[in-house]
Amino acid sequence: MTTDESIAAMSFEEAMAALEQVVGALEKGEVPLAQSIALYQRGADLRAHCAARLREAEEKVELIRVAEGRAVGTSPVEGM
């Protein structure tokens, strides 16, 4: 499994935890430059994945129609 595939398979929560680890490692400043660049790229990939998962969740919520104070139906969002 490549890095892109492993990130794509992550839940939002898993990706956020991984992103927090990346940020922590970069903030410490104890990582060699080449590894910092790789970590930064992984962080960017994780951030994009989290943003996409949030958009999917927002779209799913928007598909719930409310009539007279109660949900009358939902439509599934692809990929969720």
Secondary structure, 3 states (H helix, E strand, C coil): CCHHHHHHCCCHHHHHHHHHHHHHHHHHCCCCHHHHHHHHHHHHHHHHHHHHHHHHHHHHHHCCEEECCEEEECCCCCCC
